[in-house]
Amino acid sequence: MGGNAEQKRKCLPPIARGEALGSFGVTEPGIGSDAAALRTRAVLQNNEYVLNGRKRYESLAHV
């Protein structure tokens, strides 16, 4: 799990006890849970980042 030591110390124990939900969302269509397959890129052009890719909304509305 990512995060610094303080975040892990705060967040992981409640998740391990089943008192909290840990998740991540991949917002690119057709990727599923394979974050390594993301195709969206950010390219620095003229001191600004230009994003190229597709996104969709994610939610935990069913939980």
PyMOL Python script that loads the backbone (N, CA, C, O; Angstrom):
from pymol import cmd

cmd.read_pdbstr("""\
ATOM      1  N   MET A   1       0.842  -1.162   0.000  1.00  0.00           N
ATOM      2  CA  MET A   1       0.000   0.000   0.000  1.00  0.00           C
ATOM      3  C   MET A   1       0.887   1.225   0.000  1.00  0.00           C
ATOM      4  O   MET A   1       1.889   1.269   0.713  1.00  0.00           O
ATOM      5  N   GLY A   2       0.526   2.222  -0.797  1.00  0.00           N
ATOM      6  CA  GLY A   2       1.295   3.461  -0.871  1.00  0.00           C
ATOM      7  C   GLY A   2       1.044   4.358   0.322  1.00  0.00           C
ATOM      8  O   GLY A   2       0.179   4.084   1.154  1.00  0.00           O
ATOM      9  N   GLY A   3       1.802   5.419   0.395  1.00  0.00           N
ATOM     10  CA  GLY A   3       1.656   6.389   1.464  1.00  0.00           C
ATOM     11  C   GLY A   3       2.906   6.450   2.319  1.00  0.00           C
ATOM     12  O   GLY A   3       3.748   5.553   2.295  1.00  0.00           O
ATOM     13  N   ASN A   4       3.002   7.537   3.077  1.00  0.00           N
ATOM     14  CA  ASN A   4       4.153   7.661   3.971  1.00  0.00           C
ATOM     15  C   ASN A   4       3.895   6.883   5.259  1.00  0.00           C
ATOM     16  O   ASN A   4       2.808   6.339   5.454  1.00  0.00           O
ATOM     17  N   ALA A   5       4.888   6.833   6.130  1.00  0.00           N
ATOM     18  CA  ALA A   5       4.786   6.030   7.357  1.00  0.00           C
ATOM     19  C   ALA A   5       3.619   6.478   8.233  1.00  0.00           C
ATOM     20  O   ALA A   5       2.908   5.638   8.785  1.00  0.00           O
ATOM     21  N   GLU A   6       3.412   7.779   8.367  1.00  0.00           N
ATOM     22  CA  GLU A   6       2.317   8.282   9.200  1.00  0.00           C
ATOM     23  C   GLU A   6       0.953   7.875   8.636  1.00  0.00           C
ATOM     24  O   GLU A   6       0.063   7.482   9.391  1.00  0.00           O
ATOM     25  N   GLN A   7       0.788   7.967   7.319  1.00  0.00           N
ATOM     26  CA  GLN A   7      -0.475   7.559   6.693  1.00  0.00           C
ATOM     27  C   GLN A   7      -0.733   6.071   6.897  1.00  0.00           C
ATOM     28  O   GLN A   7      -1.860   5.671   7.187  1.00  0.00           O
ATOM     29  N   LYS A   8       0.294   5.258   6.747  1.00  0.00           N
ATOM     30  CA  LYS A   8       0.142   3.817   6.948  1.00  0.00           C
ATOM     31  C   LYS A   8      -0.209   3.494   8.394  1.00  0.00           C
ATOM     32  O   LYS A   8      -1.066   2.649   8.654  1.00  0.00           O
ATOM     33  N   ARG A   9       0.455   4.169   9.340  1.00  0.00           N
ATOM     34  CA  ARG A   9       0.190   3.951  10.760  1.00  0.00           C
ATOM     35  C   ARG A   9      -1.256   4.321  11.103  1.00  0.00           C
ATOM     36  O   ARG A   9      -1.887   3.663  11.930  1.00  0.00           O
ATOM     37  N   LYS A  10      -1.767   5.352  10.482  1.00  0.00           N
ATOM     38  CA  LYS A  10      -3.127   5.814  10.758  1.00  0.00           C
ATOM     39  C   LYS A  10      -4.181   4.967  10.047  1.00  0.00           C
ATOM     40  O   LYS A  10      -5.213   4.646  10.637  1.00  0.00           O
ATOM     41  N   CYS A  11      -3.939   4.607   8.809  1.00  0.00           N
ATOM     42  CA  CYS A  11      -4.978   3.988   7.971  1.00  0.00           C
ATOM     43  C   CYS A  11      -5.004   2.461   7.985  1.00  0.00           C
ATOM     44  O   CYS A  11      -6.084   1.871   7.946  1.00  0.00           O
ATOM     45  N   LEU A  12      -3.862   1.818   8.038  1.00  0.00           N
ATOM     46  CA  LEU A  12      -3.837   0.360   7.902  1.00  0.00           C
ATOM     47  C   LEU A  12      -4.486  -0.411   9.047  1.00  0.00           C
ATOM     48  O   LEU A  12      -5.200  -1.375   8.772  1.00  0.00           O
ATOM     49  N   PRO A  13      -4.283  -0.047  10.320  1.00  0.00           N
ATOM     50  CA  PRO A  13      -4.923  -0.833  11.386  1.00  0.00           C
ATOM     51  C   PRO A  13      -6.449  -0.917  11.272  1.00  0.00           C
ATOM     52  O   PRO A  13      -6.983  -2.018  11.404  1.00  0.00           O
ATOM     53  N   PRO A  14      -7.189   0.185  11.033  1.00  0.00           N
ATOM     54  CA  PRO A  14      -8.644   0.051  10.891  1.00  0.00           C
ATOM     55  C   PRO A  14      -9.043  -0.801   9.683  1.00  0.00           C
ATOM     56  O   PRO A  14     -10.048  -1.511   9.734  1.00  0.00           O
ATOM     57  N   ILE A  15      -8.277  -0.738   8.613  1.00  0.00           N
ATOM     58  CA  ILE A  15      -8.570  -1.569   7.441  1.00  0.00           C
ATOM     59  C   ILE A  15      -8.370  -3.038   7.800  1.00  0.00           C
ATOM     60  O   ILE A  15      -9.203  -3.880   7.464  1.00  0.00           O
ATOM     61  N   ALA A  16      -7.261  -3.350   8.485  1.00  0.00           N
ATOM     62  CA  ALA A  16      -6.967  -4.734   8.874  1.00  0.00           C
ATOM     63  C   ALA A  16      -8.015  -5.292   9.837  1.00  0.00           C
ATOM     64  O   ALA A  16      -8.298  -6.490   9.816  1.00  0.00           O
ATOM     65  N   ARG A  17      -8.592  -4.435  10.680  1.00  0.00           N
ATOM     66  CA  ARG A  17      -9.623  -4.876  11.622  1.00  0.00           C
ATOM     67  C   ARG A  17     -11.013  -4.946  10.987  1.00  0.00           C
ATOM     68  O   ARG A  17     -11.969  -5.361  11.642  1.00  0.00           O
ATOM     69  N   GLY A  18     -11.132  -4.549   9.736  1.00  0.00           N
ATOM     70  CA  GLY A  18     -12.429  -4.562   9.064  1.00  0.00           C
ATOM     71  C   GLY A  18     -13.315  -3.394   9.446  1.00  0.00           C
ATOM     72  O   GLY A  18     -14.523  -3.436   9.216  1.00  0.00           O
ATOM     73  N   GLU A  19     -12.740  -2.361  10.021  1.00  0.00           N
ATOM     74  CA  GLU A  19     -13.496  -1.186  10.448  1.00  0.00           C
ATOM     75  C   GLU A  19     -13.509  -0.080   9.400  1.00  0.00           C
ATOM     76  O   GLU A  19     -14.271   0.879   9.523  1.00  0.00           O
ATOM     77  N   ALA A  20     -12.683  -0.202   8.381  1.00  0.00           N
ATOM     78  CA  ALA A  20     -12.589   0.805   7.325  1.00  0.00           C
ATOM     79  C   ALA A  20     -12.398   0.096   5.993  1.00  0.00           C
ATOM     80  O   ALA A  20     -12.005  -1.070   5.950  1.00  0.00           O
ATOM     81  N   LEU A  21     -12.673   0.793   4.932  1.00  0.00           N
ATOM     82  CA  LEU A  21     -12.549   0.252   3.586  1.00  0.00           C
ATOM     83  C   LEU A  21     -11.385   0.923   2.878  1.00  0.00           C
ATOM     84  O   LEU A  21     -11.318   2.150   2.817  1.00  0.00           O
ATOM     85  N   GLY A  22     -10.480   0.138   2.352  1.00  0.00           N
ATOM     86  CA  GLY A  22      -9.395   0.667   1.545  1.00  0.00           C
ATOM     87  C   GLY A  22      -9.681   0.364   0.081  1.00  0.00           C
ATOM     88  O   GLY A  22     -10.115  -0.738  -0.255  1.00  0.00           O
ATOM     89  N   SER A  23      -9.444   1.325  -0.777  1.00  0.00           N
ATOM     90  CA  SER A  23      -9.719   1.107  -2.201  1.00  0.00           C
ATOM     91  C   SER A  23      -8.882   2.043  -3.057  1.00  0.00           C
ATOM     92  O   SER A  23      -8.267   2.984  -2.556  1.00  0.00           O
ATOM     93  N   PHE A  24      -8.869   1.776  -4.332  1.00  0.00           N
ATOM     94  CA  PHE A  24      -8.308   2.709  -5.299  1.00  0.00           C
ATOM     95  C   PHE A  24      -9.189   2.633  -6.528  1.00  0.00           C
ATOM     96  O   PHE A  24      -9.819   1.609  -6.791  1.00  0.00           O
ATOM     97  N   GLY A  25      -9.228   3.700  -7.264  1.00  0.00           N
ATOM     98  CA  GLY A  25     -10.068   3.720  -8.456  1.00  0.00           C
ATOM     99  C   GLY A  25      -9.248   4.000  -9.698  1.00  0.00           C
ATOM    100  O   GLY A  25      -8.423   4.914  -9.717  1.00  0.00           O
ATOM    101  N   VAL A  26      -9.474   3.221 -10.720  1.00  0.00           N
ATOM    102  CA  VAL A  26      -8.844   3.438 -12.012  1.00  0.00           C
ATOM    103  C   VAL A  26      -9.928   4.002 -12.914  1.00  0.00           C
ATOM    104  O   VAL A  26     -10.927   3.335 -13.183  1.00  0.00           O
ATOM    105  N   THR A  27      -9.737   5.218 -13.376  1.00  0.00           N
ATOM    106  CA  THR A  27     -10.813   5.925 -14.068  1.00  0.00           C
ATOM    107  C   THR A  27     -10.701   5.899 -15.589  1.00  0.00           C
ATOM    108  O   THR A  27     -11.293   6.741 -16.264  1.00  0.00           O
ATOM    109  N   GLU A  28      -9.963   4.961 -16.126  1.00  0.00           N
ATOM    110  CA  GLU A  28      -9.828   4.862 -17.577  1.00  0.00           C
ATOM    111  C   GLU A  28     -10.655   3.679 -18.073  1.00  0.00           C
ATOM    112  O   GLU A  28     -10.498   2.567 -17.569  1.00  0.00           O
ATOM    113  N   PRO A  29     -11.532   3.898 -19.052  1.00  0.00           N
ATOM    114  CA  PRO A  29     -12.395   2.811 -19.533  1.00  0.00           C
ATOM    115  C   PRO A  29     -11.598   1.617 -20.057  1.00  0.00           C
ATOM    116  O   PRO A  29     -10.562   1.785 -20.699  1.00  0.00           O
ATOM    117  N   GLY A  30     -12.093   0.415 -19.778  1.00  0.00           N
ATOM    118  CA  GLY A  30     -11.509  -0.799 -20.326  1.00  0.00           C
ATOM    119  C   GLY A  30     -10.278  -1.314 -19.601  1.00  0.00           C
ATOM    120  O   GLY A  30      -9.692  -2.305 -20.040  1.00  0.00           O
ATOM    121  N   ILE A  31      -9.863  -0.688 -18.518  1.00  0.00           N
ATOM    122  CA  ILE A  31      -8.642  -1.080 -17.822  1.00  0.00           C
ATOM    123  C   ILE A  31      -8.916  -2.088 -16.714  1.00  0.00           C
ATOM    124  O   ILE A  31      -8.050  -2.899 -16.388  1.00  0.00           O
ATOM    125  N   GLY A  32     -10.104  -2.047 -16.135  1.00  0.00           N
ATOM    126  CA  GLY A  32     -10.395  -2.909 -14.993  1.00  0.00           C
ATOM    127  C   GLY A  32      -9.564  -2.482 -13.805  1.00  0.00           C
ATOM    128  O   GLY A  32      -9.519  -1.296 -13.478  1.00  0.00           O
ATOM    129  N   SER A  33      -8.904  -3.427 -13.151  1.00  0.00           N
ATOM    130  CA  SER A  33      -8.077  -3.089 -11.988  1.00  0.00           C
ATOM    131  C   SER A  33      -6.586  -3.075 -12.314  1.00  0.00           C
ATOM    132  O   SER A  33      -5.757  -3.032 -11.405  1.00  0.00           O
ATOM    133  N   ASP A  34      -6.236  -3.112 -13.596  1.00  0.00           N
ATOM    134  CA  ASP A  34      -4.834  -3.149 -14.017  1.00  0.00           C
ATOM    135  C   ASP A  34      -4.294  -1.729 -14.197  1.00  0.00           C
ATOM    136  O   ASP A  34      -4.292  -1.199 -15.308  1.00  0.00           O
ATOM    137  N   ALA A  35      -3.838  -1.118 -13.104  1.00  0.00           N
ATOM    138  CA  ALA A  35      -3.345   0.259 -13.162  1.00  0.00           C
ATOM    139  C   ALA A  35      -2.143   0.402 -14.097  1.00  0.00           C
ATOM    140  O   ALA A  35      -1.911   1.488 -14.627  1.00  0.00           O
ATOM    141  N   ALA A  36      -1.382  -0.659 -14.309  1.00  0.00           N
ATOM    142  CA  ALA A  36      -0.222  -0.595 -15.204  1.00  0.00           C
ATOM    143  C   ALA A  36      -0.636  -0.459 -16.665  1.00  0.00           C
ATOM    144  O   ALA A  36       0.188  -0.109 -17.510  1.00  0.00           O
ATOM    145  N   ALA A  37      -1.898  -0.729 -16.970  1.00  0.00           N
ATOM    146  CA  ALA A  37      -2.366  -0.657 -18.355  1.00  0.00           C
ATOM    147  C   ALA A  37      -2.905   0.721 -18.735  1.00  0.00           C
ATOM    148  O   ALA A  37      -3.378   0.907 -19.856  1.00  0.00           O
ATOM    149  N   LEU A  38      -2.842   1.684 -17.824  1.00  0.00           N
ATOM    150  CA  LEU A  38      -3.335   3.028 -18.133  1.00  0.00           C
ATOM    151  C   LEU A  38      -2.617   3.603 -19.347  1.00  0.00           C
ATOM    152  O   LEU A  38      -1.403   3.454 -19.488  1.00  0.00           O
ATOM    153  N   ARG A  39      -3.365   4.253 -20.212  1.00  0.00           N
ATOM    154  CA  ARG A  39      -2.780   4.863 -21.406  1.00  0.00           C
ATOM    155  C   ARG A  39      -2.757   6.386 -21.333  1.00  0.00           C
ATOM    156  O   ARG A  39      -2.062   7.030 -22.119  1.00  0.00           O
ATOM    157  N   THR A  40      -3.504   6.968 -20.405  1.00  0.00           N
ATOM    158  CA  THR A  40      -3.528   8.418 -20.269  1.00  0.00           C
ATOM    159  C   THR A  40      -2.140   8.914 -19.885  1.00  0.00           C
ATOM    160  O   THR A  40      -1.481   8.337 -19.020  1.00  0.00           O
ATOM    161  N   ARG A  41      -1.709   9.973 -20.525  1.00  0.00           N
ATOM    162  CA  ARG A  41      -0.386  10.532 -20.271  1.00  0.00           C
ATOM    163  C   ARG A  41      -0.484  12.035 -20.034  1.00  0.00           C
ATOM    164  O   ARG A  41      -1.394  12.696 -20.534  1.00  0.00           O
ATOM    165  N   ALA A  42       0.455  12.559 -19.273  1.00  0.00           N
ATOM    166  CA  ALA A  42       0.609  13.999 -19.070  1.00  0.00           C
ATOM    167  C   ALA A  42       1.960  14.384 -19.660  1.00  0.00           C
ATOM    168  O   ALA A  42       2.991  13.823 -19.289  1.00  0.00           O
ATOM    169  N   VAL A  43       1.947  15.346 -20.582  1.00  0.00           N
ATOM    170  CA  VAL A  43       3.166  15.779 -21.260  1.00  0.00           C
ATOM    171  C   VAL A  43       3.359  17.267 -20.999  1.00  0.00           C
ATOM    172  O   VAL A  43       2.430  18.056 -21.174  1.00  0.00           O
ATOM    173  N   LEU A  44       4.555  17.652 -20.583  1.00  0.00           N
ATOM    174  CA  LEU A  44       4.857  19.055 -20.329  1.00  0.00           C
ATOM    175  C   LEU A  44       5.094  19.769 -21.655  1.00  0.00           C
ATOM    176  O   LEU A  44       6.001  19.420 -22.411  1.00  0.00           O
ATOM    177  N   GLN A  45       4.259  20.779 -21.924  1.00  0.00           N
ATOM    178  CA  GLN A  45       4.392  21.579 -23.142  1.00  0.00           C
ATOM    179  C   GLN A  45       4.281  23.051 -22.769  1.00  0.00           C
ATOM    180  O   GLN A  45       3.256  23.478 -22.237  1.00  0.00           O
ATOM    181  N   ASN A  46       5.309  23.820 -23.039  1.00  0.00           N
ATOM    182  CA  ASN A  46       5.293  25.261 -22.761  1.00  0.00           C
ATOM    183  C   ASN A  46       4.921  25.567 -21.311  1.00  0.00           C
ATOM    184  O   ASN A  46       4.058  26.407 -21.059  1.00  0.00           O
ATOM    185  N   ASN A  47       5.554  24.902 -20.374  1.00  0.00           N
ATOM    186  CA  ASN A  47       5.327  25.105 -18.933  1.00  0.00           C
ATOM    187  C   ASN A  47       3.939  24.713 -18.459  1.00  0.00           C
ATOM    188  O   ASN A  47       3.534  25.124 -17.371  1.00  0.00           O
ATOM    189  N   GLU A  48       3.197  23.937 -19.230  1.00  0.00           N
ATOM    190  CA  GLU A  48       1.883  23.431 -18.830  1.00  0.00           C
ATOM    191  C   GLU A  48       1.815  21.947 -19.148  1.00  0.00           C
ATOM    192  O   GLU A  48       2.406  21.485 -20.124  1.00  0.00           O
ATOM    193  N   TYR A  49       1.097  21.204 -18.323  1.00  0.00           N
ATOM    194  CA  TYR A  49       0.899  19.789 -18.602  1.00  0.00           C
ATOM    195  C   TYR A  49      -0.346  19.609 -19.455  1.00  0.00           C
ATOM    196  O   TYR A  49      -1.406  20.152 -19.144  1.00  0.00           O
ATOM    197  N   VAL A  50      -0.212  18.852 -20.521  1.00  0.00           N
ATOM    198  CA  VAL A  50      -1.323  18.527 -21.408  1.00  0.00           C
ATOM    199  C   VAL A  50      -1.653  17.049 -21.200  1.00  0.00           C
ATOM    200  O   VAL A  50      -0.791  16.184 -21.355  1.00  0.00           O
ATOM    201  N   LEU A  51      -2.904  16.772 -20.848  1.00  0.00           N
ATOM    202  CA  LEU A  51      -3.352  15.397 -20.634  1.00  0.00           C
ATOM    203  C   LEU A  51      -3.923  14.836 -21.918  1.00  0.00           C
ATOM    204  O   LEU A  51      -4.636  15.526 -22.646  1.00  0.00           O
ATOM    205  N   ASN A  52      -3.606  13.576 -22.195  1.00  0.00           N
ATOM    206  CA  ASN A  52      -4.115  12.906 -23.379  1.00  0.00           C
ATOM    207  C   ASN A  52      -4.640  11.550 -22.931  1.00  0.00           C
ATOM    208  O   ASN A  52      -3.868  10.691 -22.504  1.00  0.00           O
ATOM    209  N   GLY A  53      -5.941  11.358 -23.027  1.00  0.00           N
ATOM    210  CA  GLY A  53      -6.513  10.086 -22.620  1.00  0.00           C
ATOM    211  C   GLY A  53      -8.001  10.199 -22.388  1.00  0.00           C
ATOM    212  O   GLY A  53      -8.609  11.235 -22.662  1.00  0.00           O
ATOM    213  N   ARG A  54      -8.583   9.133 -21.885  1.00  0.00           N
ATOM    214  CA  ARG A  54     -10.020   9.080 -21.618  1.00  0.00           C
ATOM    215  C   ARG A  54     -10.242   8.789 -20.141  1.00  0.00           C
ATOM    216  O   ARG A  54      -9.466   8.069 -19.514  1.00  0.00           O
ATOM    217  N   LYS A  55     -11.298   9.350 -19.601  1.00  0.00           N
ATOM    218  CA  LYS A  55     -11.630   9.141 -18.195  1.00  0.00           C
ATOM    219  C   LYS A  55     -13.109   8.824 -18.064  1.00  0.00           C
ATOM    220  O   LYS A  55     -13.909   9.150 -18.942  1.00  0.00           O
ATOM    221  N   ARG A  56     -13.462   8.183 -16.954  1.00  0.00           N
ATOM    222  CA  ARG A  56     -14.863   7.968 -16.600  1.00  0.00           C
ATOM    223  C   ARG A  56     -14.974   8.185 -15.100  1.00  0.00           C
ATOM    224  O   ARG A  56     -13.980   8.112 -14.377  1.00  0.00           O
ATOM    225  N   TYR A  57     -16.169   8.446 -14.644  1.00  0.00           N
ATOM    226  CA  TYR A  57     -16.365   8.691 -13.216  1.00  0.00           C
ATOM    227  C   TYR A  57     -16.345   7.386 -12.440  1.00  0.00           C
ATOM    228  O   TYR A  57     -16.813   6.356 -12.924  1.00  0.00           O
ATOM    229  N   GLU A  58     -15.801   7.436 -11.242  1.00  0.00           N
ATOM    230  CA  GLU A  58     -15.756   6.303 -10.321  1.00  0.00           C
ATOM    231  C   GLU A  58     -16.504   6.683  -9.056  1.00  0.00           C
ATOM    232  O   GLU A  58     -16.520   7.850  -8.666  1.00  0.00           O
ATOM    233  N   SER A  59     -17.121   5.705  -8.418  1.00  0.00           N
ATOM    234  CA  SER A  59     -17.755   5.969  -7.124  1.00  0.00           C
ATOM    235  C   SER A  59     -17.861   4.680  -6.327  1.00  0.00           C
ATOM    236  O   SER A  59     -17.681   3.585  -6.859  1.00  0.00           O
ATOM    237  N   LEU A  60     -18.151   4.828  -5.064  1.00  0.00           N
ATOM    238  CA  LEU A  60     -18.429   3.694  -4.189  1.00  0.00           C
ATOM    239  C   LEU A  60     -19.889   3.750  -3.774  1.00  0.00           C
ATOM    240  O   LEU A  60     -20.229   3.389  -2.647  1.00  0.00           O
ATOM    241  N   ALA A  61     -20.747   4.195  -4.666  1.00  0.00           N
ATOM    242  CA  ALA A  61     -22.159   4.406  -4.347  1.00  0.00           C
ATOM    243  C   ALA A  61     -22.844   3.130  -3.866  1.00  0.00           C
ATOM    244  O   ALA A  61     -23.781   3.205  -3.071  1.00  0.00           O
ATOM    245  N   HIS A  62     -22.403   1.970  -4.326  1.00  0.00           N
ATOM    246  CA  HIS A  62     -23.048   0.711  -3.944  1.00  0.00           C
ATOM    247  C   HIS A  62     -22.613   0.208  -2.570  1.00  0.00           C
ATOM    248  O   HIS A  62     -23.226  -0.720  -2.044  1.00  0.00           O
ATOM    249  N   VAL A  63     -21.582   0.788  -1.979  1.00  0.00           N
ATOM    250  CA  VAL A  63     -21.081   0.313  -0.682  1.00  0.00           C
ATOM    251  C   VAL A  63     -21.853   0.962   0.440  1.00  0.00           C
ATOM    252  O   VAL A  63     -21.583   0.694   1.611  1.00  0.00           O
TER     253      VAL A  63
END
""", "prot")
cmd.dss("prot")
cmd.show_as("cartoon", "prot")
cmd.util.cbc("prot")
cmd.orient("prot")
